[in-house]
Structures are given as C-alpha cells and as structure tokens.
Amino acid sequence: MTDYQSGHEKTITGLLPALSGCNVIYGSGMLEMGITFDLAQLVLDNEVAGLIKKTVGGIEVNDETLSLDTIKEIGPFKDYLAHPTTYKHMRLTSTPKLMNRQMRPRWEKAGAKDAYERAREEVHHILENYTPVKLPNEVLKKIRAIVDGAEAELGIISKTDSDRY
C-alpha cells in the first residue's frame, strides 16, 4: 500500500545511496519488497527520484542566485518577496508535480486529492497520451545485432525478421 511509510522508505532508500555517490535507484514502482508493482507508485517514485537528483546536485550559490543586485537595489528592511528575482529563484529548489503544496482551503476546493490519487490520474494520462519516440533505424540495427549475438552465444535459433514483427 502506498502511504506515508512507503513514501518515507522510498525517499530514504533512494537519498542515502545517492548522497554517497550511487547513481541508480532500485525498486521504483515496487511495494511489499518487490512482490507488488504499482504504476502509480512508479510515477510517485519518479518524482522522488527527480527531487533526490536535485538534492544531490546541490544549490548553486553565486551573485545571481543570491540576488546581490536586488539586495543593493532594494536596500535593507524592504520587500524582497514581491521582487521578480525572488519568484524566479524560488522555483530553483524544486517544483514537484504530484506533491501538493497548496494551503488546505485551496486543496479542498480542488478536490482534496492526495498524492496517490494524483499519481493514478497521471498514469491514466500517460497511458492515454504517450507516444514512444521511434528509434532511428541505425539504433534498431545495433540493438538487433546485440540480441542476435546473445542468441548465437546461447545457441538459440534465431527467428527471421518476418517472424519477429
């Protein structure tokens, strides 16, 4: 079941290895130690992986991201929140699609959907609208050569092209 615990476990088991230098997150979409696979969980895990990637990448600190020119322009004890650079740079931290950061009244007015419900809707959207990118023929030939080589090595009788498709 996707719940607070699974979200916490997915985040910790992805974040800690990433912080130590690993670049593979295992178990996306899996629940119950891999016994169950859930497409909505996969979509949630994808978002968590993106946030982990952003975290491991660090926060860029320079004159622009610190808004030094804005600080000089506005001066002390003034309104930085209304300045366009504040809005621009606040989006640099993270912009999750499925995690809701609205205030409760606005969230309730929008249907009070939790992250799992939003993930399920995203799964339906993907399944209904996604068109895979067609690989170039050169790439398809390379993949076919790899498969043919593996089949030959294993002694598997290779099918003709007309039988494959």
C-alpha positions as CSV (number, residue, x, y, z in Angstrom):
1,M,0.0,0.0,0.0
2,T,1.2,3.5,-0.9
3,D,1.2,5.6,2.3
4,Y,3.4,7.8,4.4
5,Q,5.6,4.8,5.4
6,S,6.2,3.8,1.8
7,G,7.0,7.3,0.8
8,H,9.4,7.7,3.7
9,E,11.1,4.4,2.8
10,K,11.4,5.2,-0.9
11,T,12.9,8.6,-0.1
12,I,15.4,7.3,2.4
13,T,16.5,4.2,0.4
14,G,17.0,6.5,-2.6
15,L,18.5,9.5,-1.0
16,L,21.2,7.9,1.3
17,P,22.8,5.9,-1.5
18,A,22.6,9.0,-3.8
19,L,24.4,11.1,-1.2
20,S,27.1,8.5,-1.0
21,G,27.7,8.7,-4.8
22,C,25.5,5.9,-6.2
23,N,23.6,6.8,-9.4
24,V,21.0,4.0,-9.5
25,I,17.8,3.9,-7.5
26,Y,16.4,0.4,-7.2
27,G,12.8,-0.6,-6.7
28,S,10.8,2.1,-8.5
29,G,7.2,1.2,-8.6
30,M,7.7,-1.8,-6.2
31,L,5.9,-2.4,-2.9
32,E,5.9,-5.2,-0.4
33,M,9.6,-5.9,-1.0
34,G,9.0,-6.3,-4.8
35,I,6.1,-8.6,-4.6
36,T,3.7,-5.9,-5.9
37,F,4.3,-3.5,-8.7
38,D,2.1,-0.3,-8.9
39,L,2.2,2.1,-11.8
40,A,1.0,5.0,-9.6
41,Q,3.9,4.2,-7.2
42,L,6.2,4.2,-10.2
43,V,5.1,7.7,-11.1
44,L,5.5,8.8,-7.4
45,D,8.9,7.2,-7.3
46,N,9.9,9.0,-10.4
47,E,9.1,12.3,-8.8
48,V,11.0,11.4,-5.7
49,A,14.0,10.4,-7.9
50,G,13.9,13.8,-9.5
51,L,13.9,15.5,-6.1
52,I,16.8,13.3,-5.0
53,K,18.7,14.2,-8.2
54,K,18.1,17.9,-7.5
55,T,19.2,17.5,-3.8
56,V,22.4,15.7,-4.8
57,G,23.1,18.3,-7.4
58,G,23.3,20.9,-4.7
59,I,22.3,24.5,-4.6
60,E,24.1,26.9,-6.9
61,V,25.4,29.8,-5.0
62,N,26.6,32.8,-6.9
63,D,25.9,36.6,-7.2
64,E,22.7,36.0,-9.3
65,T,21.2,33.2,-7.1
66,L,22.0,35.3,-4.0
67,S,20.3,38.3,-5.8
68,L,23.1,40.6,-4.7
69,D,22.0,43.2,-7.3
70,T,18.4,43.0,-6.0
71,I,19.6,43.5,-2.4
72,K,21.6,46.6,-3.5
73,E,18.7,47.9,-5.4
74,I,16.0,47.4,-2.7
75,G,18.2,48.1,0.3
76,P,17.7,46.9,3.9
77,F,14.4,46.2,5.6
78,K,12.4,46.4,2.3
79,D,10.1,43.9,0.5
80,Y,12.1,41.3,-1.3
81,L,9.2,38.8,-1.6
82,A,7.4,40.9,-4.2
83,H,10.5,41.3,-6.4
84,P,10.6,39.3,-9.7
85,T,14.0,37.7,-8.8
86,T,12.6,36.2,-5.6
87,Y,9.9,34.5,-7.6
88,K,12.4,33.4,-10.3
89,H,14.9,31.9,-7.8
90,M,12.3,30.2,-5.5
91,R,11.5,27.8,-8.4
92,L,15.1,26.7,-8.5
93,T,14.7,24.5,-5.4
94,S,12.0,22.1,-6.6
95,T,8.8,22.0,-8.5
96,P,7.1,18.7,-7.8
97,K,4.1,17.8,-10.0
98,L,2.4,15.4,-7.7
99,M,3.2,16.7,-4.2
100,N,0.7,19.3,-3.2
101,R,1.9,22.5,-1.6
102,Q,-1.3,24.4,-1.6
103,M,-3.0,25.7,1.5
104,R,-5.7,23.4,2.8
105,P,-8.8,25.5,1.7
106,R,-7.4,25.7,-1.9
107,W,-6.5,22.0,-1.9
108,E,-10.0,21.1,-0.6
109,K,-11.6,23.3,-3.2
110,A,-9.6,21.5,-5.9
111,G,-11.0,18.1,-4.8
112,A,-8.7,17.2,-1.8
113,K,-6.8,14.6,-3.8
114,D,-3.8,13.0,-2.2
115,A,-0.5,12.3,-3.9
116,Y,-1.5,8.7,-4.8
117,E,-4.8,9.9,-6.4
118,R,-2.9,12.5,-8.5
119,A,-0.3,9.8,-9.4
120,R,-3.1,7.5,-10.6
121,E,-4.5,10.3,-12.8
122,E,-1.0,10.9,-14.2
123,V,-0.7,7.2,-15.0
124,H,-4.0,7.3,-17.0
125,H,-2.9,10.5,-18.7
126,I,0.4,8.8,-19.7
127,L,-1.2,5.6,-20.9
128,E,-3.8,7.5,-23.0
129,N,-1.4,10.2,-24.5
130,Y,2.2,9.0,-24.6
131,T,3.6,8.1,-28.0
132,P,7.0,6.4,-27.8
133,V,9.8,8.1,-29.7
134,K,10.7,6.0,-32.7
135,L,14.3,4.9,-32.6
136,P,16.4,5.6,-35.7
137,N,17.0,2.5,-37.9
138,E,20.7,2.6,-37.1
139,V,20.0,2.2,-33.4
140,L,17.4,-0.6,-34.1
141,K,20.1,-2.4,-36.2
142,K,22.6,-2.2,-33.3
143,I,20.1,-3.5,-30.8
144,R,19.2,-6.3,-33.2
145,A,22.9,-7.2,-33.6
146,I,23.3,-7.4,-29.8
147,V,20.3,-9.7,-29.5
148,D,21.4,-11.8,-32.4
149,G,24.9,-12.1,-30.9
150,A,23.5,-13.1,-27.5
151,E,21.1,-15.7,-29.1
152,A,24.0,-17.2,-31.1
153,E,26.2,-17.3,-27.9
154,L,23.4,-19.2,-26.1
155,G,22.7,-21.5,-29.0
156,I,19.2,-20.1,-29.5
157,I,17.9,-20.5,-33.1
158,S,17.3,-17.0,-34.4
159,K,14.0,-16.1,-36.0
160,T,13.8,-14.5,-39.3
161,D,12.9,-10.8,-39.5
162,S,9.4,-11.7,-40.8
163,D,8.8,-13.9,-37.7
164,R,9.9,-11.1,-35.3
165,Y,7.4,-8.5,-36.3
